[in-house]
Amino acid sequence: MKTLLRSAVLAAVSAGLLAAPAAAAPDAPHEGAHLARPGLPQPLRAAAPHEAVEFFWYDCSHSAALEEPLARWAARHTGEVVLHRVPAIWTGGPDERLQTAHARLFYTLERLGAVDRLQARVFRAVRTEKADLTTEDAAAEWAAEQGLDERDFRAAYRSSEVDRAVAAVPALFARYAVDELPTVVVDGTSRTAPSRAGGVAGMPAELDRLIARP
């Protein structure tokens, strides 16, 4: 994608938008549970008529199931919808360490412009192959196997830009009151998730309805 969430996160930090989150994030991800929250905040950035923000975790089975359908949905709406992704970090939750490491991997790949090519592969590595990509060495070795330059990967992995992006994630989850994975927020005013769409398979059709609203 030409428009990266990384830039939106940094812009939000600079503008102070993340200083006062709207609500506290839950302690741990819930797959298939939803708590309705009215009055979602405004979009991160308007770069197209519509913006979709996906909140996911590489070790979430529902997030993994949504990846390819969501990518196809976004491709069908090229020029109409900008898709951003936000990796999960629930501060204080039992999976915080794993989530933080996975978020660092995601933002490293984003910095290298490799998310679109490798996102599905990361899900497959974590969920199907049970690969541990939570350390720099393991992630760098895996990235090299995918055709990325290992030195470039390590430099991005350690960069201050990736540090800032990872640090901003918990406030983004609080800002959007995310309590279910995956969740996709459209235009900052509406959302869908497995519990709202009758399962992951129903989410693309629900997204079509959300962007068709006047």
C-alpha positions in Angstrom: 0.0 0.0 0.0 1.2 3.5 -0.8 -0.3 4.9 2.4 1.2 3.2 5.5 -0.3 3.1 9.0 3.2 3.7 10.3 3.0 7.3 9.1 -0.5 7.7 10.5 0.7 6.5 13.9 3.6 8.9 14.0 1.4 11.7 12.9 -1.0 10.9 15.6 1.8 10.8 18.2 3.1 14.2 17.0 -0.4 15.7 17.1 -1.1 14.4 20.6 -4.0 12.3 19.4 -2.9 9.3 21.4 -2.4 11.2 24.7 -5.9 10.7 26.0 -7.4 7.3 24.8 -11.2 7.1 24.8 -11.4 3.9 26.9 -9.2 1.4 28.6 -8.3 -1.7 26.6 -9.2 -5.1 27.9 -6.5 -7.2 29.4 -6.5 -9.9 26.8 -7.9 -10.6 23.3 -11.3 -12.2 23.0 -12.1 -14.2 19.9 -15.9 -14.2 19.2 -16.8 -11.8 22.1 -18.1 -8.3 21.5 -19.0 -5.4 23.7 -20.9 -2.7 21.8 -19.4 0.8 22.1 -21.1 3.8 20.5 -19.3 6.9 19.3 -16.1 5.6 17.8 -13.3 8.1 17.2 -12.6 9.7 13.9 -10.4 7.9 11.3 -6.6 7.9 11.6 -6.3 9.7 8.2 -8.5 10.3 5.2 -6.5 9.3 2.1 -9.4 7.9 0.1 -13.2 8.1 0.3 -13.2 5.4 2.9 -10.7 4.0 5.5 -10.7 0.5 7.0 -8.5 -0.2 10.0 -8.0 -3.8 10.8 -6.9 -4.8 14.3 -5.3 -8.3 14.3 -2.8 -10.7 15.9 -0.6 -13.2 14.1 -1.4 -15.9 16.6 -5.2 -15.4 16.4 -7.0 -18.0 14.4 -9.8 -15.7 13.4 -7.3 -13.0 12.3 -5.5 -15.6 10.2 -8.8 -16.7 8.6 -9.6 -13.1 7.7 -6.3 -12.2 6.1 -6.8 -13.5 2.6 -10.6 -12.5 2.3 -9.7 -9.1 3.6 -6.9 -8.7 1.1 -9.2 -9.7 -1.7 -11.9 -7.2 -0.4 -9.4 -4.4 -0.3 -8.2 -5.2 -3.8 -11.7 -5.0 -5.1 -12.0 -1.5 -3.6 -8.7 -0.1 -4.7 -9.0 3.7 -4.9 -12.1 3.7 -2.8 -10.8 2.3 0.4 -7.4 2.6 2.2 -6.7 -0.4 4.4 -4.5 0.1 7.5 -3.5 -2.7 9.8 -2.8 -2.5 13.6 -1.2 -5.4 15.4 -2.6 -6.3 18.8 -0.9 -5.4 22.1 -3.1 -5.6 25.2 -0.9 -4.2 28.0 -0.9 -6.4 31.1 -2.5 -9.3 29.3 -1.0 -12.8 29.4 0.1 -12.6 25.8 1.6 -9.1 25.9 5.2 -10.3 25.3 4.2 -12.3 22.3 2.0 -9.6 20.9 4.7 -7.0 21.3 7.2 -9.2 19.5 4.7 -9.8 16.7 3.9 -6.1 16.5 7.7 -5.4 16.0 7.8 -7.9 13.2 4.8 -6.4 11.5 6.2 -2.8 11.7 9.6 -4.0 10.5 8.0 -5.6 7.5 5.9 -2.4 6.9 9.0 -0.3 7.1 10.6 -2.5 4.4 7.5 -2.3 2.2 7.0 -6.1 2.5 3.7 -6.4 4.4 1.5 -6.9 1.4 3.7 -9.7 0.1 4.5 -11.4 3.4 1.4 -10.9 5.7 -0.2 -14.2 4.8 3.1 -15.9 5.1 3.6 -14.7 8.6 0.2 -16.0 9.6 1.1 -19.3 8.1 4.5 -19.4 9.8 3.0 -18.6 13.2 -0.3 -20.4 13.1 0.4 -23.5 10.9 4.1 -24.0 11.1 4.3 -22.9 14.8 7.4 -20.8 14.1 8.7 -18.7 17.0 9.3 -15.3 15.4 9.5 -13.4 18.7 13.3 -12.7 18.7 15.3 -10.6 16.3 17.5 -13.6 15.3 14.6 -15.9 14.5 12.6 -13.2 12.7 15.7 -12.1 10.7 16.4 -15.7 9.7 12.8 -16.2 8.6 12.8 -12.9 6.7 16.0 -13.8 4.8 14.3 -17.1 3.8 11.5 -14.9 2.3 14.0 -13.0 0.2 14.6 -9.9 2.4 18.1 -8.6 3.0 19.0 -9.6 6.6 21.0 -6.5 7.3 18.2 -4.3 6.2 15.7 -6.3 8.2 17.8 -6.0 11.4 18.3 -2.3 10.9 14.6 -1.7 10.5 13.8 -4.1 13.5 16.0 -2.0 15.7 15.0 1.4 14.3 13.5 4.2 16.5 10.7 4.5 14.0 9.6 0.9 14.7 10.1 1.5 18.4 7.7 4.4 18.3 5.1 2.5 16.2 5.1 -0.4 18.6 4.9 1.9 21.6 1.8 3.6 20.1 -0.2 0.4 19.6 -1.8 0.1 23.1 -3.2 3.6 22.9 -4.6 2.9 19.4 -6.4 -0.2 20.8 -7.8 1.9 23.6 -8.7 4.8 21.2 -10.7 2.4 19.1 -12.1 0.4 22.1 -11.0 -2.9 20.5 -12.2 -5.9 22.4 -12.4 -8.6 19.7 -10.0 -9.9 17.1 -10.1 -9.3 14.3 -12.0 -6.0 14.3 -12.2 -3.7 11.3 -13.3 -0.1 11.9 -14.6 1.8 8.9 -14.3 5.5 8.7 -14.0 5.7 12.5 -17.7 5.5 12.9 -18.7 1.8 12.5 -17.1 -1.6 12.9 -17.4 -5.3 12.1 -16.0 -8.4 13.8 -16.8 -12.1 13.8 -19.5 -11.8 16.4 -21.3 -9.0 14.4 -20.9 -10.6 11.0 -21.9 -14.2 11.9 -18.3 -15.3 11.7 -15.2 -14.3 9.8 -16.7 -15.4 6.5 -19.4 -12.8 6.7 -17.0 -9.8 7.4 -16.3 -8.8 3.8 -20.0 -8.6 3.0 -20.5 -6.6 6.2 -17.7 -4.3 5.1 -19.4 -3.7 1.8 -22.5 -2.7 3.6 -20.6 -0.3 5.9 -18.8 1.6 3.0 -22.1 1.8 1.1 -23.8 3.7 3.9 -24.5 7.4 3.1 
